[in-house]
Amino acid sequence: MDPIFEIVKILLPSAIVFLTAYYLVKNFLDHDSRKRVVDLKLANQTVITPIRHKHMSG
């Protein structure tokens, strides 16, 4: 029973650290991806809107 307890003592904290790091990195990358999509849409909108106005008035 003692060797199993020693293995659990080592694996449990490392599993908690791994899952926490995975969760934080995943959230960071998801947020960054959403931010890039919003930035691209905004950039496209600032380019397309003047072109639309130019074609509509011309």
C-alpha positions as CSV (number, residue, x, y, z in Angstrom):
1,M,0.0,0.0,0.0
2,D,2.9,2.4,0.7
3,P,4.3,2.5,-2.9
4,I,0.8,3.3,-4.3
5,F,0.5,6.1,-1.8
6,E,3.9,7.5,-2.9
7,I,2.9,7.4,-6.6
8,V,-0.4,9.2,-5.8
9,K,1.5,11.8,-3.8
10,I,3.6,12.5,-6.9
11,L,1.0,12.2,-9.6
12,L,-1.8,14.1,-8.0
13,P,-0.1,17.5,-7.7
14,S,1.5,17.2,-11.1
15,A,-1.9,16.4,-12.7
16,I,-3.5,19.4,-11.0
17,V,-0.7,21.7,-12.3
18,F,-1.0,20.2,-15.8
19,L,-4.8,20.6,-15.9
20,T,-4.5,24.2,-14.6
21,A,-1.9,25.1,-17.1
22,Y,-3.9,23.5,-19.9
23,Y,-7.1,25.4,-18.9
24,L,-5.2,28.7,-18.7
25,V,-3.5,28.3,-22.1
26,K,-6.7,27.2,-23.7
27,N,-8.6,30.2,-22.4
28,F,-5.8,32.5,-23.5
29,L,-5.6,31.1,-27.0
30,D,-9.4,31.1,-27.4
31,H,-9.6,34.7,-26.3
32,D,-6.7,35.7,-28.6
33,S,-8.4,34.0,-31.5
34,R,-11.7,35.8,-30.9
35,K,-9.9,39.1,-30.6
36,R,-8.1,38.5,-33.9
37,V,-11.4,37.8,-35.6
38,V,-12.9,41.0,-34.2
39,D,-9.8,43.0,-35.3
40,L,-10.0,41.5,-38.8
41,K,-13.7,42.3,-39.1
42,L,-13.0,45.9,-38.0
43,A,-10.1,46.3,-40.4
44,N,-12.2,44.9,-43.3
45,Q,-15.1,47.2,-42.3
46,T,-12.9,50.3,-42.4
47,V,-11.6,49.4,-45.9
48,I,-15.0,48.3,-47.4
49,T,-17.2,51.1,-46.0
50,P,-15.4,53.9,-48.0
51,I,-15.4,51.8,-51.1
52,R,-19.2,51.2,-50.8
53,H,-19.8,54.9,-50.3
54,K,-17.6,55.7,-53.3
55,H,-19.5,53.3,-55.6
56,M,-22.9,54.4,-54.3
57,S,-22.3,58.1,-54.9
58,G,-20.5,57.7,-58.2
